[in-house]
Amino acid sequence: VLPRDPNLSMVSFLFRNSSSYSHKPALIDGESSETLSFSQFKSKVIQGSHGLINLGIKKNDVVLIFAPNSIQFPICLFGIIASGAIATTSNPLYTVSELSKQVRDSNPKLVITVPELWDKVKGLNLPTVFLGSKGFSGKSHVGTASKIRTFHDLVESAGSVSDFPSVNIKQTDTAVLLYSSGTTGVSKGVVLTHRNFIASSLMVTMDQELSGEMHHVFLCVLPMFHVFGLAIITYGQLQKGNAVVSMGRFDLEKILMAVEKYRVTHLWIVPPIVLA
């Protein structure tokens, strides 16, 4: 049963029940063990959305995320969407020419990336936000470029805001532009609305709903730039109140350690990992 309210954003839907499990873990970094509860996660998304608006991001602007999995990835993604803007995600393994094609097609106003990918991004001449740990300034990578900010600058620039920006968002508005892998010719932008995300998340968690299951732990090693990692694992499970353990890349030993350490209940993975 899908929500009827036409003026519903996927972000308000994501947190619709979170006050009843605000202390439960939402996001866990599989490498550093940094953990955000649902209330911390929500406040970071609120700060991120205001931080983006402070950078001049407006309704229907596109923001590119070009980065591997991390717990900052979904915070930025939902911050973009809560500000009324549209997120587009890209494979960190893309070459400069593949990335440039997506940029020409989607016309982003800002790129969110990591310092390791700066060489691929610098030629785009876009304002940039670097993901990374708190002490990192980005200056060593890019000199003193004025259009560079860090994730922590972004959330801290919002100050002590306690609510999402008041932006008029409809279920039929575009939330995300994902690009196909190009198996049938050139890669194409796939337009996904808020309603698309809400519907797929309800569909994919209906078994848990029917059996009354709560507070599972999902390991997300599949890339968050891809619809499976993004819509099915990250968004689908967080809206249900499950925890998501983020891993930047596949490493069998680290996966096994994460399963043990964080008591992972569900692994959604590809056949080669199953065989391993």
Order of alpha helices (4+ residues) and beta strands (2+ residues): alpha-beta-beta-alpha-beta-alpha-beta-alpha-beta-alpha-beta-alpha-beta-alpha-beta-beta-alpha-alpha-beta-beta-alpha-beta-alpha
